[in-house]
Amino acid sequence: MSFRSAFVPNMEADMNEKSWGDMQREPLLACVGVDRHLVARCASPGCERAAPCDPTHWVAQGLGGLPLRAFTDRMRCVCGGRRAELSVAAGPLPERAGGEVYVFR
């Protein structure tokens, strides 16, 4: 099931600081759907790794109502980073999600 949010239609627009903060307050379920998916970017200084993120297990655990920022510390990177910023990307989740930045349950 997919929920729409006020932020999602503006995904193609350049994000300024205010819209980035707005997205981080959106519930997880509003940020995923058949027309959009999450991308995790390592938050470690100097690391530029990013990967699509499959939040299915978080939704199954009943966490879909939590804001996107609540999942920052649930990510890991192969560089050793223990945080990742999540953002919304247009299009469906690629068949192979994960990679260098991955979900740490």
C-alpha positions in Angstrom: 0.0 0.0 0.0 1.3 3.4 -0.9 0.6 6.7 0.8 1.0 10.1 -1.0 2.6 13.0 0.7 2.9 16.7 0.0 6.7 16.3 -0.7 6.6 13.5 -3.2 5.3 15.4 -6.3 8.2 17.8 -6.0 10.9 15.1 -6.2 12.2 16.4 -9.5 12.8 19.9 -8.1 16.1 21.0 -6.7 16.0 20.5 -3.0 16.9 23.4 -0.8 17.5 23.1 3.0 13.9 23.6 3.8 12.6 20.8 1.5 15.4 18.4 2.6 14.2 18.9 6.2 10.6 18.5 5.1 11.4 15.2 3.4 13.2 13.9 6.6 10.0 14.5 8.5 7.8 12.5 6.1 6.6 9.1 7.3 8.5 6.2 5.7 5.3 4.9 4.0 4.9 8.3 2.2 8.4 7.9 0.7 8.1 4.6 -1.0 5.8 3.2 -3.6 5.7 1.9 -7.2 6.7 5.3 -8.5 9.5 6.1 -5.9 12.1 4.4 -3.8 14.7 5.3 -1.2 18.4 5.9 -1.8 20.9 5.7 1.1 24.0 7.9 1.0 26.8 7.3 3.4 27.1 10.2 5.9 30.8 9.6 6.7 33.1 12.5 5.7 34.8 11.8 2.4 32.7 8.8 1.5 30.4 9.2 -1.5 28.9 5.7 -1.7 25.1 5.4 -2.3 22.7 2.5 -2.9 19.0 1.9 -3.3 17.4 0.9 0.0 14.6 -1.7 0.4 12.6 -0.7 3.5 10.2 -3.7 3.3 11.3 -5.2 6.7 10.9 -1.9 8.5 7.3 -1.6 7.1 6.7 -5.3 8.2 7.8 -4.4 11.7 5.2 -1.6 11.8 7.7 1.2 11.5 6.1 2.8 8.4 4.7 5.7 10.4 8.1 6.9 11.7 9.8 9.8 10.0 12.5 9.1 7.4 15.2 10.6 9.7 14.5 7.8 12.3 16.2 5.3 10.0 19.5 7.2 9.6 21.3 5.1 12.2 19.9 1.9 10.9 22.3 2.0 7.9 25.9 0.8 7.4 28.5 1.4 4.7 31.4 -0.8 3.6 33.7 2.1 4.5 32.8 1.5 8.2 30.2 4.3 8.3 27.4 3.8 10.7 25.0 6.4 9.4 23.4 7.2 6.0 21.1 9.9 4.8 17.9 8.6 3.1 16.4 10.4 0.2 13.5 9.7 -2.2 14.3 8.9 -5.9 11.8 8.6 -8.7 11.0 5.2 -10.2 10.5 1.8 -8.8 13.0 0.1 -6.5 15.7 -1.6 -8.6 15.6 -5.4 -8.5 18.9 -5.5 -6.7 18.8 -3.1 -3.7 21.6 -2.8 -1.2 25.3 -2.9 -2.0 27.9 -0.6 -0.5 25.4 1.1 1.7 23.0 -1.3 3.3 20.3 -1.8 5.9 21.5 -2.8 9.4 18.4 -4.1 11.2 
